[in-house]
Each structure stands twice: as C-alpha cells, then as structure tokens.
Amino acid sequence: MSEEQGTSIDLEVAIVGGGVAGCYSAWRMVGADHQRRVGLFELSDRIGGRLYSRHLPGMPHVVAELGGMRYIPEAQALIHGLIEHLELPSRPFLRGVSNPDGDGNNLFFLRRKHMRMRDVAGEASDRYHMEWHERGKTPDEILEHVVRTYVPSGEGLDLAGKAERLVFGEPLYCHGFWNLLYRVLSSEAYAFVRDAGGYDTSVANGNAASSLQVDQFVEGVTYRTLKRGMDHLPKTLARRFADLVERHQGRQGLYLGHRLLRFDRAEEGAPRRYRLEFADLSAVHGDDLEGAEPVVVYADHVVLALPRRGLELLDQDNFFFSHPWMQRHLKAVIKQAAFKLFLGYDRPWWRGLGLVAGHSVTDLPVRQTFYFPTEGEQPGADPHNHNSLLMASYGDDASAAFWKAFEGGAPFRGAANHFVADGEAPVDADAGAVTEAMVHAIQGLLRQIHGLRELPAPYTAAFQDWGTDPHGAAWHAWKAGFRYWEVMKRMRKPLDPRWGGDGEPVPDEQVYICGEAYSNVQSWIEGALQTTEQMLQEHFALGSPEWLDGDYDLGP
C-alpha cells in the first residue's frame, strides 16, 4: 500500500500534534529528505496548539495572543534563529514598563494599596510584614537571596551536579520549591513574591532544582514577539511542510480535524510497523466520534508531539503506555493551568493614568493586566480608529479557577462600535464564549486596580482557558523527586534497549515524545523546539540546522 487508499494512509513517519513541536519536526524531516513520507495530524481545525493569535473585531492590525506571546532573543537561540531563518517579521514586546524609557510607572495593587512599579520594593513593606532582611527587595531579589544563602554554588557543575547539591541534608531535586521557600522565607515574604511576581505557578511546588536553574539574576531582559502573532511560526512551518510534500510527492501531508484514538503494533503482514486509528472530525460537528469517519494510518515511526494531557487522552491499553516506565514517568510533570481574558475598548482609557505598554500586577484574581496597542497607531491602519486592546486578566493556577463559575451564562454582546464592519460579529466566538457575568466581574476588578470609579464599556472580548481538554495545561513543571534531566532525555524515545535496568526489559520501539512538557525550558516555545531538535538529531540522523550556533546547548 504505497498510496492513500480510501481511509488507509501509508507513511514512514506519523506525527501527532499540530503545535510548534509537531510542525517543526514535520518541516525539518521533509526538508532534509523530500521523499520521506511524513504525515502531520492535528485534532482541531487550526494549527498552533498553545500558540493562538487572534485579530478581534474592529482591530485588524492588533493581535490578541491567547497563548504564548513572546520569546527572549539573547537566551533562546533556537527560536530566535528559526524566526530569522524563516524571515518572520518581529517587534519588541514591552513588559513591565510604561514607555520605552522604562520609568517603572506601571501599577501594583497589592493588599488594597496602589504602588508604582518603581516603588514596590519599598512600599510593599507597609502591607507585607516581612523580616528585616527581606524588606526593601523586589521579588526577584528575594529569590536571589534564597539562592545565594541556601543553595550551594553550582559553578563548574553540569545540570545533574547542580540538581544533586545537598540542601538541608537532601538533594535539591528532592525538594518541592514551595516547601523549600517556606523553610527559608517568612510567610509574608513568600506571599509578596507570589503576589508581586504575577504568577502563582512561579512559586508553586515544582521541582526546586528545575525552578532554580538560573545561576544569576540578570536585569534588563528583552522580549520580542511576531508582528503577525506568535502562531504565525507554527503556521509557517506547517505550510512549508505541506508545500514540500505536495511539490515533491504529489500527495497530502497535513491532516486537520484528525483525532488519534489509539495506536499499537501492526498486525502481521501490514505494510508498516505500527497501526494508528484516527477519527476524521473534519466533516462532523464538534467532537462527534459516532459521526466521524475512521482513518487507519500505517507508519514505521510515531512522533507524539503532545503535552501530558494529550498523551493521557489516548487509549492507554497498548505496549507503549502500559510499560512500567511510562506508567511512572508520564506523570513526572505538573499540569499548570492558565487563563487569558481580552477586552476591546473604543479608546485606551489606561493612558490617562500614564500606562502605555507592559503590565500591571495585583493579588486580585485578575493577577496581571497587559496594555496592548491601539489600532489607529499601527502601520496601515485607519488613524481615526482608536480601538484598543487590553489583556484584562492573565491568571494561572488558583486565579484561573476563579473564572470557571462565570462560564456558561448569557453570552457577552458588546457595546456598539463604529469600526466593527456591518455583518461582522462584535464578539469573536472562535476565541472563546465570553459571558456577561465574566465581563461584569472583570470590569469591577479593573476599576479597583486602576483606582477609577467608572470605565467605558468594552465592545468586544475573548478568552481562553488552557486548563481544559485537550491541552489540559498552559505549561508544565517537573515534580519534586524526579531526576528530570534523565527523564527528559529518555522521554524523547522512551522504549529503547539502551535504557534497560531496574529489572525491566525494554523493547526497541520507534515511538517518540517531544514538546514543551518534558523539556528543560518549560513554559517557553524554546523548550518545545529543544526537545524536538534533539529527537531529530538523535533518532532521525538529522544534522544541526545551519542557522543554529553549533555551541548552543540544547539541554540533556
């Protein structure tokens, strides 16, 4: 069976997952060998995974990043080099400042006290009753103090050596980060670091060693983003992959709306080593498996470019997931939820407070508010259009759960807006079903954060809850007690005889896992690309890409 026949597809490599890891692996494989038969399968009707960029009504030149929204050029050479190689236009992403001069004018609203960013280290002492040696420090400076005081120097050690340093009589990797912080910080200092840091998960109980990988705290980190949205990266990779397949092989290579149900070793006499069963959802409404057409794929290699929850949703009754090592280590990472809520207004009302860009932080369930651009100020836009975008809430962990109760109510309709075209829905339903109750609640919280009695009514809105299936998490963190530098290396090809030991026979199976979840740079696109690049070099004999510095460390 050398060509597609009905609902059977014959491939060398079946890649499951249309996020950045899956798209990158498909593009690299076919780019290296135009005749390699590769298929890329995505459950949803879009490419991008946890990169999801939208243009809300009335703002065609402003991007709402519902998923990952930035990268660090100086520290993340893989994504930076890839973007430069693909010639994708980028721009600075301002964070924590109100203008390019960085005057620290953005707000902190903590324990009902308004503070400006430049003053938070000193003024927070009025609200957080910290010990004398904890006062007058920013959250980063407090964490730096913890590292300098309690964690032995890792100079000259590799990742394993750093993780195995003894702290309070135990290896660092055996400590939960929250547990460790509570041993060395007052409860008030811990609360300040959590509240003012903007993320609950940044001080959650992940593996202390992976949480403290940074050997020095560097000021002035710069961020960039893509002008057309961060999901322009996986979309470009997927499009170029599909074009290569069509041009050189004359067949389809990209399959949207295909949900992998299960896979196993193929029956005797089958054309390939593995048999994968998909449900083709492209012609049915929603996730209607009964109405979906079954699709069988035969492949010699299976790449699962999926997060932990995506792996868990597959049928676990096969040779792969039933293996004892997989049963133990699939759960070696913590799933961390996050929620984003965007509002569009007919003017940037926050500028009256001296807020232009970056974010403000609060201990209210909003957690972080980001100030995005105004439509009329963008190249090619109507200068009379003052519609402006606000990421009204960016919360994780407990703060993400706050918004669950508002789902399922009356849908938000939005105020009238002159720049929403006739026939265009004022609220983009594809970007989440925002409710009236959700908007009413966020408007009240925004008034508190900004010290205002009234706010204009938003005309459009969108939200994304990454804690729901099939993603199950916005990002991941290693659990305490796992030797994560070993787990992430094996996870790229879990069943390989070289991993033998512990009395477990390990077969040689050509099944691979890549993506952010089991990486050394969790919560970043760089982590997804690192695991994928290592998998390609180790198991598919691909050389390092020409645009990547050969000295760049891809991790364990």
HUFENJO-V135626 format. One record per residue. N is the residue number from 1. PSI is psi in whole degrees, -180 to 180 (999 if undefined). BURIAL is + if it has 16 or more other ideal C-beta (glycine too) atoms within 10 Angstrom, else -. Layout:
N,PSI,BURIAL + N,PSI,BURIAL
This chain:
1,91,- + 2,-13,- + 3,169,- + 4,131,- + 5,104,- + 6,-118,- + 7,21,- + 8,138,- + 9,133,+ + 10,124,+ + 11,158,+ + 12,-44,+ + 13,126,+ + 14,120,+ + 15,127,+ + 16,118,+ + 17,117,+ + 18,29,+ + 19,-169,+ + 20,-34,+ + 21,-46,+ + 22,-43,+ + 23,-40,+ + 24,-44,+ + 25,-40,+ + 26,-45,+ + 27,-43,+ + 28,-42,+ + 29,-50,+ + 30,-30,+ + 31,-34,- + 32,-30,- + 33,102,- + 34,-19,- + 35,-3,- + 36,126,+ + 37,106,+ + 38,137,+ + 39,136,+ + 40,121,+ + 41,128,+ + 42,133,+ + 43,-46,+ + 44,-174,- + 45,14,- + 46,157,- + 47,144,+ + 48,-30,+ + 49,-123,+ + 50,14,+ + 51,118,+ + 52,103,+ + 53,133,+ + 54,149,+ + 55,109,+ + 56,157,+ + 57,139,+ + 58,0,+ + 59,68,+ + 60,-14,+ + 61,8,+ + 62,134,+ + 63,129,+ + 64,113,+ + 65,99,+ + 66,-15,+ + 67,-142,+ + 68,141,+ + 69,4,+ + 70,170,+ + 71,167,+ + 72,101,+ + 73,-43,+ + 74,-32,- + 75,-19,- + 76,78,+ + 77,-25,+ + 78,-52,+ + 79,-38,+ + 80,-45,+ + 81,-38,+ + 82,-45,+ + 83,-42,+ + 84,-40,- + 85,-40,- + 86,-7,- + 87,46,- + 88,125,- + 89,134,- + 90,171,+ + 91,163,- + 92,146,- + 93,110,+ + 94,133,+ + 95,128,+ + 96,9,+ + 97,161,+ + 98,-10,+ + 99,169,- + 100,-19,- + 101,-11,- + 102,55,- + 103,5,- + 104,36,- + 105,-12,+ + 106,164,+ + 107,148,+ + 108,128,+ + 109,95,+ + 110,129,+ + 111,45,- + 112,24,- + 113,129,- + 114,131,- + 115,151,+ + 116,153,+ + 117,-39,+ + 118,-17,- + 119,-2,- + 120,-36,+ + 121,-40,+ + 122,-44,- + 123,-22,- + 124,-24,+ + 125,-20,+ + 126,-21,- + 127,-26,+ + 128,119,+ + 129,70,- + 130,166,+ + 131,161,- + 132,-38,- + 133,-7,- + 134,-14,+ + 135,154,+ + 136,13,- + 137,150,+ + 138,166,+ + 139,-42,+ + 140,-37,+ + 141,-33,- + 142,-44,+ + 143,-37,+ + 144,-40,- + 145,-41,+ + 146,-48,+ + 147,-47,+ + 148,-33,- + 149,-38,- + 150,-16,+ + 151,120,+ + 152,151,- + 153,139,- + 154,16,+ + 155,128,- + 156,-2,- + 157,150,- + 158,-177,- + 159,-43,+ + 160,-43,- + 161,-39,- + 162,-41,+ + 163,-25,+ + 164,4,+ + 165,141,+ + 166,129,- + 167,119,+ + 168,38,- + 169,-1,- + 170,151,- + 171,145,- + 172,-37,+ + 173,-14,+ + 174,-11,+ + 175,137,+ + 176,142,+ + 177,-43,+ + 178,-45,+ + 179,-44,- + 180,-46,+ + 181,-36,+ + 182,-18,- + 183,-22,- + 184,-10,+ + 185,152,+ + 186,158,- + 187,-31,- + 188,-38,+ + 189,-40,+ + 190,-44,+ + 191,-39,+ + 192,-45,+ + 193,-43,+ + 194,-49,+ + 195,-49,+ + 196,-19,+ + 197,-20,+ + 198,-16,+ + 199,127,+ + 200,-38,+ + 201,-16,+ + 202,-21,+ + 203,24,+ + 204,-176,+ + 205,45,+ + 206,-179,+ + 207,122,+ + 208,-34,+ + 209,-44,+ + 210,-27,+ + 211,-21,+ + 212,40,+ + 213,-26,- + 214,125,- + 215,-18,- + 216,148,- + 217,111,- + 218,128,- + 219,161,- + 220,29,- + 221,133,- + 222,145,- + 223,154,- + 224,162,+ + 225,167,+ + 226,138,+ + 227,-35,- + 228,7,+ + 229,147,+ + 230,-26,+ + 231,-4,+ + 232,-25,+ + 233,-61,+ + 234,-33,+ + 235,-40,+ + 236,-44,+ + 237,-44,+ + 238,-42,+ + 239,-43,- + 240,-37,+ + 241,-50,+ + 242,-39,+ + 243,-41,- + 244,-43,+ + 245,-47,+ + 246,-41,- + 247,-41,- + 248,-21,- + 249,-13,+ + 250,34,- + 251,175,- + 252,143,- + 253,-19,+ + 254,128,+ + 255,102,+ + 256,158,+ + 257,27,+ + 258,114,+ + 259,121,+ + 260,125,+ + 261,-46,- + 262,162,- + 263,156,+ + 264,177,- + 265,141,- + 266,158,+ + 267,161,- + 268,136,- + 269,-3,- + 270,156,- + 271,-20,- + 272,177,+ + 273,-36,- + 274,151,+ + 275,122,+ + 276,136,+ + 277,120,- + 278,157,+ + 279,123,+ + 280,105,+ + 281,2,+ + 282,-23,- + 283,10,- + 284,166,- + 285,122,- + 286,-141,- + 287,51,- + 288,92,- + 289,-30,- + 290,-34,- + 291,-1,- + 292,145,+ + 293,130,- + 294,141,- + 295,129,+ + 296,132,+ + 297,132,+ + 298,133,+ + 299,153,+ + 300,-21,+ + 301,141,+ + 302,121,+ + 303,117,+ + 304,94,+ + 305,67,+ + 306,151,+ + 307,178,+ + 308,-48,+ + 309,-38,+ + 310,-36,+ + 311,-40,+ + 312,-27,+ + 313,-13,+ + 314,156,+ + 315,120,- + 316,-4,- + 317,73,- + 318,180,- + 319,-27,- + 320,-61,+ + 321,-21,+ + 322,-8,- + 323,137,+ + 324,-38,- + 325,-42,+ + 326,-39,+ + 327,-37,- + 328,-40,- + 329,-11,+ + 330,-32,+ + 331,22,- + 332,-7,+ + 333,151,+ + 334,134,+ + 335,124,+ + 336,119,+ + 337,156,+ + 338,156,+ + 339,138,+ + 340,136,+ + 341,120,+ + 342,142,+ + 343,143,+ + 344,131,+ + 345,162,+ + 346,-1,+ + 347,157,- + 348,79,+ + 349,-25,+ + 350,-19,+ + 351,-23,- + 352,-16,- + 353,8,+ + 354,20,- + 355,120,+ + 356,-44,+ + 357,-178,+ + 358,-150,+ + 359,160,+ + 360,156,+ + 361,144,+ + 362,161,+ + 363,-2,+ + 364,165,+ + 365,-15,+ + 366,-43,+ + 367,-63,+ + 368,139,+ + 369,124,+ + 370,137,+ + 371,111,+ + 372,176,+ + 373,169,+ + 374,135,+ + 375,-51,+ + 376,-11,+ + 377,1,- + 378,149,+ + 379,130,- + 380,-2,- + 381,163,+ + 382,116,- + 383,-15,- + 384,-9,- + 385,107,+ + 386,12,- + 387,136,+ + 388,149,+ + 389,134,+ + 390,125,+ + 391,94,+ + 392,-30,+ + 393,130,+ + 394,96,+ + 395,158,+ + 396,168,+ + 397,-121,+ + 398,-36,- + 399,-28,+ + 400,-36,+ + 401,-23,- + 402,-34,+ + 403,-8,+ + 404,-36,- + 405,-18,- + 406,-5,+ + 407,151,- + 408,1,- + 409,-164,- + 410,132,- + 411,146,- + 412,131,+ + 413,-33,- + 414,150,+ + 415,161,- + 416,146,- + 417,130,+ + 418,-27,- + 419,5,+ + 420,120,+ + 421,151,- + 422,133,- + 423,-10,- + 424,131,- + 425,133,- + 426,-24,+ + 427,127,+ + 428,101,+ + 429,-26,- + 430,-18,- + 431,27,+ + 432,143,+ + 433,88,+ + 434,140,+ + 435,160,+ + 436,-40,- + 437,-37,+ + 438,-46,+ + 439,-40,+ + 440,-43,- + 441,-44,+ + 442,-34,+ + 443,-41,+ + 444,-41,- + 445,-39,+ + 446,-36,+ + 447,-41,- + 448,-46,- + 449,-40,+ + 450,1,+ + 451,36,- + 452,145,- + 453,-29,- + 454,149,- + 455,149,+ + 456,156,- + 457,134,- + 458,150,+ + 459,-16,+ + 460,162,+ + 461,159,+ + 462,147,+ + 463,160,+ + 464,125,+ + 465,108,+ + 466,-5,+ + 467,-6,+ + 468,164,- + 469,149,- + 470,-4,+ + 471,-45,+ + 472,-7,+ + 473,153,+ + 474,-36,+ + 475,-179,+ + 476,164,+ + 477,144,+ + 478,141,+ + 479,151,+ + 480,146,+ + 481,-15,- + 482,136,+ + 483,78,+ + 484,-30,+ + 485,-26,+ + 486,-40,- + 487,-46,+ + 488,-31,+ + 489,-44,+ + 490,-32,+ + 491,-25,+ + 492,-28,+ + 493,83,+ + 494,-36,+ + 495,96,+ + 496,132,+ + 497,-27,- + 498,-15,- + 499,13,- + 500,163,- + 501,176,- + 502,23,- + 503,11,- + 504,118,- + 505,134,- + 506,115,+ + 507,169,- + 508,99,- + 509,138,+ + 510,57,+ + 511,131,+ + 512,154,+ + 513,132,+ + 514,163,+ + 515,-179,+ + 516,-34,+ + 517,-49,+ + 518,49,+ + 519,179,+ + 520,-4,+ + 521,63,+ + 522,149,+ + 523,2,+ + 524,151,+ + 525,-34,+ + 526,-39,+ + 527,-42,+ + 528,-43,+ + 529,-36,+ + 530,-49,+ + 531,-37,+ + 532,-44,+ + 533,-41,+ + 534,-42,+ + 535,-44,+ + 536,-40,+ + 537,-40,- + 538,-40,- + 539,-11,- + 540,11,+ + 541,32,- + 542,138,+ + 543,168,- + 544,137,- + 545,149,+ + 546,-25,- + 547,3,- + 548,129,+ + 549,127,- + 550,-19,- + 551,-4,- + 552,131,- + 553,114,- + 554,-2,+ + 555,-176,+ + 556,999,+
